[in-house]
Every structure is written in C-alpha cells, then in structure tokens.
Amino acid sequence: MVTATMTSKGQITIPAQIRARFNLQPGDQLDFWEDETSSLRLTPRTRRIEDFFGIFPYDGPPLAIEDFDSVIADAVVEDWLSQ
C-alpha cells in the first residue's frame, strides 16, 4: 500500500511509483468516485483525443461538416418516426 498526505489546501502528491505505474503526466486528470462499499476510487483519465486518431480508417474523400449534419439529422428523423 502507498500512502499520500493531503495538505491544508486539499492537495495530494501522487507518489512516484503510482505515477509511473499508470503513466500519469502533468495535466492528466483523475476521476474520483465512491464504490458500493463506500471506498474511494481513483480512475486516471490518461487517454487523449489524439490517441484515437486513425482508429476508424477511412479511405474516401474528406467529408464536409454539412455531410455529418445531414447524416445525423436523417438518423434523428428515422429514430423519431420509429417510435
């Protein structure tokens, strides 16, 4: 178990071995949440939007934002009509 101490300003320094284990970098965010046993959990948010670049390959021509708007609008109408 690793222990950290909170300062009077409510700040905690994350120990080096934890930062290394989770590859935490300056500016990374952590989610704090309470689980069903009332234990405090931390979840690092280490994924950056850049990490998702190229995850869905597309070989076609570049799409304009208007094309996206049209597809989204069509899907909303289709969903509404199916209810």
C-alpha positions in Angstrom: 0.0 0.0 0.0 1.2 3.5 -0.8 0.2 6.5 1.3 -0.1 10.1 0.4 -0.8 13.1 2.8 -3.3 15.8 2.0 -2.1 19.4 2.5 -4.1 22.1 4.2 -5.2 23.3 0.7 -6.6 19.8 -0.1 -3.8 18.8 -2.4 -2.2 15.4 -2.6 1.0 14.5 -4.3 0.6 11.2 -6.1 3.6 9.0 -5.2 6.2 8.4 -7.9 5.6 4.7 -8.1 1.9 5.3 -8.8 2.6 7.9 -11.4 5.0 5.6 -13.1 2.6 2.6 -12.9 -0.2 4.5 -14.6 2.0 6.7 -16.8 0.5 9.8 -15.2 1.8 13.0 -16.7 1.4 16.7 -15.6 -2.1 17.8 -16.7 -3.6 14.4 -16.6 -7.0 14.2 -14.9 -8.3 11.7 -12.3 -11.9 10.8 -11.7 -12.8 10.3 -8.0 -15.8 8.1 -7.2 -17.3 6.2 -4.3 -18.0 2.5 -4.9 -20.7 0.3 -3.4 -18.6 -0.4 -0.3 -18.1 3.4 0.4 -14.4 3.1 -0.7 -12.9 6.0 -2.6 -11.7 5.1 -6.0 -9.5 7.0 -8.5 -9.5 6.4 -12.2 -6.9 8.1 -14.3 -8.0 9.7 -17.5 -4.9 9.2 -19.5 -6.4 8.8 -22.9 -6.1 11.9 -25.1 -8.2 12.7 -28.1 -5.1 12.3 -30.2 -4.9 8.7 -29.1 -8.0 7.9 -31.1 -6.6 9.3 -34.4 -6.9 6.7 -37.1 -8.9 4.2 -35.1 -11.6 4.1 -37.8 -9.8 4.0 -41.1 -11.5 6.0 -43.9 -10.1 5.9 -47.5 -12.7 8.2 -49.1 -12.5 11.9 -49.8 -12.7 14.3 -46.9 -16.2 15.0 -45.7 -17.6 18.4 -45.0 -19.3 19.2 -41.7 -22.6 19.6 -43.6 -22.4 16.0 -44.6 -22.1 15.0 -40.9 -25.0 17.3 -40.1 -27.2 15.7 -42.8 -26.5 12.1 -41.7 -27.2 13.0 -38.0 -30.4 14.8 -38.9 -31.6 11.8 -41.0 -30.9 9.4 -38.1 -32.8 11.6 -35.7 -35.8 11.7 -38.0 -35.6 7.9 -38.6 -35.5 7.3 -34.8 -38.4 9.6 -34.2 -40.5 8.0 -36.9 -39.8 4.5 -35.5 -41.3 5.4 -32.1 
